[in-house]
C-alpha cells in the first residue's frame, strides 16, 4: 500500500540501519524536518550511507536511534545548497520519507535484510556523458528531471553501466525515461583551487534497468 498522496513517478523503498541520531534540519510553515544517516548494505557487503529527511509529523525525533532497523517509503528529493564562501551552489540529494517505521523480527522482511529500490519517471535535462574506463567498462552519467506538484522538479544524477550506458548515450535532452535502480553513495577526491585535495561524497542512482515509454504512454 502506498502512502497517501505519494507521486507514482518517484518511488523509493529503503530498509537499513540508522547510524546517527535524528537532528533538526529545517522548518517549513511551522513543520519541522529532521535528518539522519541510514546504512544500507549491498550484496557485495559494501554499505551505502544515505541521508534521510523526515517530518516531525511522521515520527518522534527521539524514536529513531543508532542501531534501529528502519523501513522507509518515500521519494528522492534534490535541492541546491548555496555556499557564501565560494558563491557556488551544490546539488544535494536526500531520501525524503513519506512513511517510516522500525522493522521488527515479526515483520515479513527479515530484520537483517537491507533493501534499496528506486523507481523514477522523468526527463533528460542535459546531454548524457558516455565514457569507458581504462579497463573498457562502459559508463554513462545522466541528469533526470522528475516532476513534483506545483511546477517543481527534482534533478537527480544517475549512472548507467554496460548496455544501459550505451542506451543512455543515445538519449537527448527532453527525452522521457523510466528507470529502476538503487541510491548509492560514492567517495571521491576533489582538487581545490588552493591545490589541496578534499574528500567528498556524491549520491546518485545506479541504474539496473531503463526504458523509454511508447508514444501512447509518453502523451499521458
C-alpha positions as CSV (number, residue, x, y, z in Angstrom):
1,X,0.0,0.0,0.0
2,X,1.4,3.4,-1.0
3,X,1.4,6.3,1.4
4,X,-1.4,8.7,0.7
5,X,-0.5,11.5,-1.8
6,X,2.7,9.8,-3.0
7,X,3.5,10.6,-6.6
8,X,4.0,7.5,-8.7
9,X,6.9,8.9,-10.8
10,X,9.3,8.9,-7.9
11,X,9.1,5.9,-5.6
12,X,11.7,4.6,-3.1
13,X,11.6,1.7,-0.7
14,X,14.6,1.5,1.7
15,X,15.3,-0.8,4.6
16,X,18.5,-0.2,6.5
17,X,20.1,0.6,9.8
18,X,20.1,4.1,11.4
19,X,23.7,5.1,12.2
20,X,23.2,8.6,13.5
21,X,20.6,10.2,15.8
22,X,17.9,12.4,14.3
23,X,18.9,16.1,14.3
24,X,16.9,19.2,13.3
25,X,17.3,20.1,9.7
26,X,14.9,22.9,8.8
27,X,11.4,24.3,9.3
28,X,8.7,24.9,6.6
29,X,5.5,26.7,7.5
30,X,5.8,25.5,11.1
31,X,6.5,21.9,10.2
32,X,9.9,20.7,11.5
33,X,12.1,18.3,9.5
34,X,14.8,16.1,10.9
35,X,17.7,14.2,9.3
36,X,19.7,11.1,10.0
37,X,22.0,8.8,8.1
38,X,20.9,5.3,7.0
39,X,23.3,2.4,6.3
40,X,22.1,0.1,3.6
41,X,24.3,-2.9,2.7
42,X,24.9,-4.0,-0.9
43,X,25.1,-7.7,-2.0
44,X,28.9,-7.1,-2.1
45,X,28.8,-6.2,1.6
46,X,29.8,-2.7,0.8
47,X,27.5,-0.3,2.6
48,X,25.9,2.9,1.2
49,X,25.5,5.7,3.8
50,X,22.4,7.7,2.7
51,X,20.9,10.9,4.1
52,X,17.3,10.7,5.2
53,X,14.9,13.6,5.8
54,X,11.7,13.0,7.8
55,X,8.9,15.2,9.1
56,X,8.2,15.5,12.8
57,X,4.6,14.6,11.9
58,X,5.7,11.1,10.9
59,X,7.7,10.1,14.0
60,X,9.0,11.4,17.3
61,X,12.6,12.6,16.7
62,X,13.7,10.6,19.7
63,X,12.4,7.2,18.4
64,X,14.9,6.6,15.7
65,X,18.2,5.8,17.4
66,X,21.5,4.4,16.0
67,X,21.2,0.7,15.6
68,X,17.5,0.7,14.8
69,X,16.5,-1.2,11.7
70,X,14.2,1.1,9.7
71,X,11.8,0.7,6.8
72,X,11.2,3.8,4.7
73,X,8.9,4.6,1.8
74,X,9.3,7.9,0.1
75,X,11.0,9.8,-2.7
76,X,14.4,11.1,-3.9
77,X,14.4,14.9,-3.4
78,X,17.1,17.4,-4.5
79,X,17.9,20.9,-3.5
80,X,20.7,23.4,-4.1
81,X,22.9,24.2,-1.2
82,X,24.4,27.7,-1.7
83,X,27.8,28.4,-0.3
84,X,28.5,32.0,0.6
85,X,32.2,31.1,0.9
86,X,32.7,30.4,-2.8
87,X,29.4,31.7,-4.2
88,X,28.6,28.3,-5.7
89,X,25.6,26.0,-5.4
90,X,25.9,22.3,-4.9
91,X,23.1,19.8,-5.8
92,X,22.2,17.8,-2.7
93,X,20.1,14.6,-2.7
94,X,18.2,13.2,0.2
95,X,15.8,10.3,0.8
96,X,12.5,12.1,1.7
97,X,10.4,9.8,3.9
98,X,6.7,9.7,3.4
99,X,6.3,6.7,5.7
100,X,8.7,5.4,8.3
101,X,8.7,2.7,10.9
102,X,11.1,0.5,12.8
103,X,11.5,-3.0,11.4
104,X,10.9,-5.9,13.8
105,X,11.6,-9.6,13.7
106,X,7.8,-10.2,13.3
107,X,7.7,-8.2,10.0
108,X,7.5,-10.0,6.7
109,X,11.1,-8.9,5.9
110,X,13.9,-10.5,7.9
111,X,15.4,-7.9,10.3
112,X,18.9,-8.5,8.8
113,X,17.8,-7.8,5.2
114,X,18.6,-4.5,3.6
115,X,16.5,-3.2,0.7
116,X,17.3,-0.3,-1.7
117,X,14.8,0.1,-4.5
118,X,14.3,3.3,-6.6
119,X,11.8,3.9,-9.5
120,X,11.9,7.2,-11.4
121,X,10.0,8.5,-14.4
122,X,11.4,11.8,-15.7
123,X,13.1,13.7,-18.5
124,X,16.7,14.0,-19.6
125,X,17.7,17.6,-18.8
126,X,21.3,17.7,-20.2
127,X,23.2,15.6,-22.7
128,X,24.3,12.2,-21.2
129,X,28.1,11.8,-20.8
130,X,29.3,8.4,-22.1
131,X,32.8,7.2,-21.4
132,X,34.8,4.0,-21.0
133,X,37.2,3.2,-18.2
134,X,40.9,2.1,-18.8
135,X,39.6,-1.4,-18.3
136,X,37.0,-1.0,-21.0
137,X,33.9,-0.7,-18.8
138,X,31.2,1.5,-20.3
139,X,29.6,4.2,-18.1
140,X,27.1,7.0,-18.8
141,X,26.2,9.8,-16.5
142,X,22.8,11.5,-16.9
143,X,20.7,14.0,-15.0
144,X,17.0,13.3,-14.8
145,X,14.3,15.9,-14.0
146,X,11.4,14.3,-12.1
147,X,8.4,16.5,-11.8
148,X,6.8,17.3,-8.5
149,X,3.5,19.0,-7.8
150,X,3.1,22.8,-8.1
151,X,5.5,23.1,-11.1
152,X,8.6,22.0,-9.1
153,X,11.1,19.3,-10.2
154,X,13.8,17.2,-8.6
155,X,17.1,16.9,-10.5
156,X,18.6,13.5,-9.9
157,X,22.1,12.3,-11.0
158,X,22.0,8.8,-12.4
159,X,24.7,6.4,-13.6
160,X,24.4,3.6,-16.1
161,X,26.7,0.7,-16.9
162,X,27.3,-1.6,-19.9
163,X,24.4,-1.9,-22.3
164,X,22.4,0.6,-20.2
165,X,25.2,3.1,-20.7
166,X,25.0,2.5,-24.5
167,X,21.3,3.0,-24.4
168,X,21.7,6.2,-22.3
169,X,24.3,7.6,-24.7
170,X,21.7,7.8,-27.4
171,X,19.2,9.8,-25.4
172,X,18.7,13.5,-26.0
173,X,17.6,16.4,-23.8
174,X,13.9,16.3,-23.3
175,X,13.5,12.5,-23.8
176,X,11.3,10.8,-21.2
177,X,12.8,7.8,-19.4
178,X,11.7,5.3,-16.8
179,X,14.4,3.7,-14.7
180,X,14.9,1.3,-11.8
181,X,17.9,1.1,-9.6
182,X,19.3,1.9,-6.2
183,X,20.5,5.0,-4.4
184,X,24.2,4.8,-3.7
185,X,27.0,6.9,-2.0
186,X,30.3,7.3,-3.6
187,X,33.5,8.8,-2.2
188,X,35.8,10.8,-4.4
189,X,38.6,13.4,-4.2
190,X,38.3,17.0,-5.4
191,X,41.3,19.2,-6.0
192,X,40.7,22.7,-4.7
193,X,41.9,25.9,-6.2
194,X,44.4,26.1,-3.3
195,X,45.9,22.8,-4.5
196,X,44.6,20.9,-1.5
197,X,42.6,17.7,-2.0
198,X,39.2,17.4,-0.3
199,X,37.4,14.2,0.4
200,X,33.8,14.4,-0.9
201,X,30.8,12.1,-1.1
202,X,28.4,12.0,-4.0
203,X,24.9,10.5,-4.1
204,X,23.4,9.1,-7.3
205,X,21.0,6.5,-8.7
206,X,22.8,3.4,-10.0
207,X,20.6,2.1,-12.8
208,X,19.7,-1.6,-13.2
209,X,17.0,-1.2,-15.9
210,X,15.8,1.7,-18.0
211,X,13.3,2.2,-20.9
212,X,11.5,4.8,-22.9
213,X,7.7,4.8,-22.8
214,X,5.9,4.2,-26.1
215,X,4.2,7.0,-27.9
216,X,0.8,6.5,-26.2
217,X,2.4,6.4,-22.7
218,X,4.5,9.4,-23.5
219,X,1.4,11.5,-24.2
220,X,0.0,10.8,-20.8
